[in-house]
Amino acid sequence: MESIWAQTCEIKARDPLHGNAETEVAVIGAGMAGLLIAHMLQEAGFRTLVLEADRTAGGQTRNTTAKITSQHGLFYHKLTQTMGMASAKAYAAANETAIAEFRRLIQERNIDCEFEERRAYLYGSDRETLLAEAESASSLGLPATFVDAPTLPFPVSGAVCFDGQAQFHPLKFLRALSADLTIYEKTRVSHVEENRILTDRGIVTAEKILFACHYPFVNFPGMYFARMHQERSYVLALEYASNLEGMWIGADENSYSFRNAGRYLLLGGGGHRCGENSIGGRYEALRKRAKAWFPGSREVAHWSAQDCVTVDDVPYIGRYADSRPNWYVATGFRKWGMTSSMVAALVLRDLLTGKSNPAAAVFAPERFDLKSIAGIVKEGAQAAKGVSRRLLKVPKTLAAELPAGHGGVVLFNGEKIGVYKDENGRLYPVDLTCPHLGCQLEWNPDEKSWDCPCHGSRFDRFGTLLSGPAQTDLPETVAQGQDESKP
């Protein structure tokens, strides 16, 4: 399930860290955010290195739909009400500046990354809601207007159109941008203590440490696990489909996104909270839509993405916590990781160089309001539910009853475990306890993975870590071989 970006661009491998190192700035995570941050800080004169657990751009960056846009869904009308006009304007301006900075970097460095100017559209069924969104966005200085008759393969009531937006090939961009950066791949960070970063390859001592690893894995201080959750979404790349003008996303629940990439059309949708996909069928639902809307099209790739969502839908960019003045963080980008990555790079560069940035207060992780309290309570309830499910809920399925090629939470010799059964009937049991904070993992049939519904850690069907905040693989249970459970 590789994205078209991964299929069409290879980034040169870097060596792991060998022994200990010292630097001014250490960035954890070599995705879009981490590499843009490292680039900006290196340009500002900081001696900088990047630590990556796997490969450069090997995480969420390679699974994006790669839209560079300040159009962030049905958002600005709500943002003006929750954060006020001044903060909403600062948020909007920061994202427009990010688009301009991408454009500048690509033009000045002559980066061949399929950068294209495109309009971004938010379509929907409620005309009044869209009109209000267009008015709010326009009042914040954004290039937003309402349009009556968008060209889509199904009827809608209108759309909000943002001019001056863009799309690109993210891996081709990062291949060029990362050429002069110091990056250590296959170097997993396990702990961070004050100014020391402990990895499986050695210890890095840094004056400043920046967490750009999608989800902050240090729980205390910061408590980001209580202020965010993760959501998954799915994409098909279609050949011989329509050439739609612009980039499209729906305002309604369970809507779809569209954007062309060369000869392909990317069709996205099927979103859900990580760990809540027990029935599956997300790709099949997209394929049914593709057949109905674009008859004659052919699927050439499918993949999925995962997004961190904060309690107020605004990213956390700034100091990690008051008690760690030399730690910084960039996370919670929702579906807007490309633009938000650039926002993070600009805000953090200014913060570290002592330059005033009008958007810094908007994104500051220490912000706190009534909505944040409600969101924290909601996330806490979700975590409690995940732990109680592990402790109290007894599965009704036996391992012997699992079809070949499937997995699930089962009873095995009276023990509650997770089991994947391969096509030959061999069982691969794992401990269902997420090593992050102890929630019960759930089976994702679309991707044959074990997903955490509390904080979004994911593991493959054999228990190998795919993404954090967990930092270790799942331990195998003692159950192996033939299922001995009896009904």
N, C-alpha and C positions, 0 to 999 in steps of 0.2 A: 504494500500500500504506500508506494512512494509518490510524492507530489510531482507535478510536472517540473517544478523548480529543481528538485533533487535529480530528476531524470536527465536534465539538460545542462547541468552545471556541476563541476567537481571542484572543490576548493582544496588546495594543496594541504596535505597533512603536516602537522607540527609535532615536534618531539614532546614527550612528557617532561615535567620538572625532574631534574636530577639533583637530589640533595637539597640543601637549604638555599634561600635567596633573600635579599633585602631590596626594598624599593620604596619610593615615595608613595605611590598609589598602587593598590592591588584591586583589580576588578574581578569579581567572581561571576562567571558566565560569559560565554562568547557567542551570544545571539545578537540580534539587531541592537538591542539596548546596550549591552555590554561593550560591543565594538564601537558604537557611536560615542559612548561615554569615554572609552579609552582614547579614541581618536581626538576628541575635543580637548581632553586633558593633556595629551601629548603635544598637541598644537599649542596649548597654553604654556608649555615648558615643563610639565611634570614628567618625572621618570616613572613610567607606567608599565605594568604587566597585567596579563589576563590569564586567569585559571579556568579551564574548562574540563568538566568531568568526562565528556565524550569527544565529540568532534565540533569544530567551528561551525556555527549555524546548524547544529544537528538536532536542536530541540524544536520549540514552537515556531521559530523563524522559518523553517523549511516547510511548514504546514499552513502558513498564512495564505490569504487570497491577495495580499500585497497591494492594498489600496492606501494611497497617501492622501488622507482627507480629513478635513475638519467637520465633515458631516458624520455625526456620531449617533445616528438613529433618532428616535423620538426623544429628544434630550434637552434642548435649549429652553423650551418653555418651562419645563420642570426645574432646570438649573437656576433660572432667574428667580423662581419662587423659593427655592431652598437655600441658595447661597447669596442671593441679592444681585442687583444689576452690575455692580462694580466687579465682583468676583467672576460673574459669568462673562463679562467683557474680557477680563484678563485670561480666562480659560480659552475663549474663542481666539483671542489675539495670539496666544501662545501656539495654538495649533496651526493658524495661518502662517505664523513665522516658521514653524517646522516645515511646512510645505515649501516655502521659499528657500529654506536652508538646504533641503534635499536638492532642489532645482540648481542652486548655486554650486553645491559640491559636485554634482554630476556634470554640469557644464564646465566648471573650471578644471576638473580632473579628466574631462573627456571620457567618462565611464560609460562603456557600452552595456547598458542594463535594461534595454527595452523601455526606457522611461517615455511615457506618453501623457500628454495633457488630456484630461477627461472630465466631464461633468459627473457629479455624484447626485443620485436621486434617492429620495425616501418616498416610497409609494404606499398607498393604503386605501381602506374602504370608507374611512370617516373624513369627509371633506373638511368639516369644521376644525377637527383636530389638526389636520395638515396645514390649514390656513393659519391657525394659531402658532404652530411651530415655525412656519415661514416668517411670520411677523416678528416673533421673538428672536429668531436667528438674525434677521435683517437689522433689528434694533441694536444688536450687539456688534454690528459692523461686519457681519459675515456676508458673502456674496450669494444670498439666498432669495429665491422667488418661488411663488406657487405656479405650477403649470397644470393645465386642465386635462390634456389628452396624451399621457405618456404612451409610448409604443411598447407594449408588453403582450405576451401571448394569452392574456386573460384580462377581463375588465377590472378597472380600479376607478376610484373617485378623483384621482389626481395625484400629484407628487410635489415635494419640495425639491427644487433644483439648486445645487451649489455649483457655481462656476469656478474655474481655476483650480480644479483638483487634479490628481494624477494617479498613475499606476506604474508598476515596474516589475522587474525580475529581481527579487531580493537577494538571491545567492550570487548572481553576477555582480550586483552592487557591492556586496560584502567581500567578494573575492578580490575586487580592486581595492576597497577601502582598507582591508586588513593586511595588505602586502607589507607595510612597514611597521606593523605592530608586533610586540613581543607577546606571543600566545603559547601557553603550555596546555596541550591537549592530553586526554587520558589521565587527568590529574584531579581526582575527586577530593573536594574539601569535606572533612568530617566534622571539624569543630573550629570555632573562632574564639580566641581568648584575648581580650584587649587588642593589642596590635600584632598578635600572632595568628597566622592561619595554618591550621594543621591539615595536611593532605596525606594521601597514601604514598606520596613520592618524596615528601620532605616538608619543611616548615618555611613559610614565607613571613618575614617581618616587614610590616608596612606602616608608614605614618598615617595613611588614610586607607580605609577599606570600603569598597562599594559593592553592595549586593545587587547584582543584575541577573540573577539566576531564576527568573520567572516567579518563583515563590520563595520568600525568605524562610530558610530552614532553621534559623536560630529562634526558638520560641520565646525566650526571656533574655533580655528585655524586648519590648516591642509588641509582643502578643499579636502578631499579624494573623495567626491562626484563628483568633477570635473576631477578626475584622474583615475577613475575606472568605469567599468560597470559589470553587472552580467549575466552569461549565464547558461541555464538549459540543462540537458541531461538526458537520460532515459535508464533504465536497465531492462532486463528480466533475471530471474534465471531459467535455463532449466534443467530438469531431463532427463536422457536417451539421451543425446547429446554426441558429440564427446569429447574425452579427448585430448585437444590440448597441445602440449609441449610448455610451456612458456606463457608469457603475450603479447598480441598483440594490437596495435593501428594503425590506418590508417593515412597515410600522405595526402591523397587526401581529397578534400571537400566532405562532406556527407558520410564519411567512417564510419567504425564500429570498436568496440573494443571487445576483447575476453579474458577471463581467466577462468580457472577452479578453483572451490572452493569445494574440496571434491568431492562428486558425482554430483555436479552441474556445469554447464557452464554458466558464466555470459556474456550476449550479450548486448553491449551498443551502443548507437547512438542517432540520432534524435536531435542533439544539436541546440539551437537557443538562441538568446538574450532574456533575461527575458522580458515578456510583448509583445512578437512578435510571438504568436502562436494562432492566431485567428481561423485558419482553423482546427487545431488539427490533430489527427490521428498518433501521434508519436508512441504510443504503438502498434497500429495496423500495422504500417510499420515494426516495429521490429518483430512482430509475423509472418508476411508474409515472412520475411527473415529467421526466424527460421524454418518455415515449408519447405522452399525451400532448405536450407543448411543442416538442421538436421531433416529429416523426421523421425517421430516416437518419437521425443522429446516431453516433456510435461512441460508447464509453471507452476512453483510452487510459484513464487513471481514476482512482478514488483514494481519498485520504481524510484524515480528521485532524481537528485542532483543539486545543484546550486554552481557555482564557481565565485569568484571575479577575474576580469581580469584587470591588470594595463595597462597604455598606452604604456608601452614598454615590457610587458609580463614578467617582473621580479618583484617578491614580494617586498612589502614595509616592511622592518624589521629594527627597530631602534627607534630613538626619534620621538615622535609624531609631534612636531613642535618646532622651536627655542624658541618661547615664553613660552613653557611649558617644561622646562628642566627635569622635573621629571615624565613626561608622556612618554610611549613607546607604540609601535604598531607592530602588526604582521598581515598582510592581503595581499590579491592579489595573492593567491597561484595557480590560474588557476586550472587545473585538477590534480595537484600534491600535494594535501594537506597533505598526510602522510609524505613524505620526507621533504616538506617545513616546516611542523610543527616542525620537529626535527632541521632543519637548524635554525629556529627562536629561539628555546629554547637554542641552543648553542651560537648563536650570542648575544642574549639578556643577557644570563648569563655572557658572557665575558664583555659585555658593562657595566653591573651593578657592576661587581667585578673589573673593571679597567684593565682587561686583553686584550691585543691586539688580534684582530681576522682578518685574511687577507681577509675575505669575507665581513666585516662590510660595507666598502665603496660601494661595489656592490649593496647591498640591502638597503642602506640608503634612507629613504623616501625623503630627501631633494635633491636627484640627479635631474638634469635638463638638457635636451639636446633638439636638434631640433625636434626629434621624439616626445618627451614629449609635446612640444608646439603643434605639429600637432594633437596629441591625445587629448589634452585638448580642442582644438578648436572643434574637432569631438564630444566629449562628451557634450560640451556646446550646440552644435547644436541639439543634440539628446534631451537634456533637454528642449530647447526652443520649439522643435517640440511637446514634450509631453504637455507642458503648453498651447501652441496655439491650440492643438487638443481639450483640455478641454474647452477652451474659444470660439473657432470659429466653430468647426465641429458639425453640427446638425445631430443626428441619424435619419435614415429612418425607423427603426423598432419600433413598438409599443410593450409594454409589453404583450398585449393580443396575439401577434403573436409568442411569444416564445414557443417552444415545452416544454412539461413537462420534468423535469430533466436537463434543459439547463439554461444558463445565457447569458447576453449580455448588451451592452449599448443601452438604449431604451428611447423613449419618454413616459412619464407617466403624464397624465393631463397637458401636455405642458411643463413638466420639464424633463431635461436630467439627467438621473440617471442610476445606475447599478442595475440590477434585476436578481435574481435567482428564477426560478419557480420549486418547488418540484414536486414529482410524483402525488400529489393530487391537483396541480394547485395553491397552496398557494405561494404568492409572498414574497420575501425577498429583499427589496430594500436597497441599500447602497449609500452613497455619493461617487462619483467617484474621488474625490480629494485626492491624496496621502498625508497623514499628514506629510510626510518628507519634500518635497519641492514643492508640489502643482501640480505635473504632473497628467495627466489623467490615471487612471488604465484601464487595458484591461482584458477581460475574457480569461482564459485558459481552453478550453473545456476538455483537457486530464486530468486535475487534479481538475476541478471545483473550480478554485481559481481566485482571482482578483490580477493581477500582474502589477507592475510598470515598464514600458519600459525605464525609465530614470535611476533609481538607484537600481532597483531590489527588492524593498519591496514586500511582498506577504501577502495576506489575504485569509482566507477561504471563502466559498460561502456566509457565514452569516456576513462577515466583521471582523472576529476575526484575529488579527495579527498572522501570521505564522513565518515571518522572516523580519529583518530590512534591511536598517537602520531606517525605521519608528519605533517609540516606543509606539504607541497607536493603538487601534482598530479603525475601520471606524465607524463614526456616522451613525445611521440609518436615512433615510429620513422620512418625514411625510407620505409618501405614504405607505399604508398598505392595505391588503385585496384584494378586487376585482378590477381589472383594469377597470378604467372608461374612458380611452382614446378612441377616435373614429378616424377611418381613415379619 
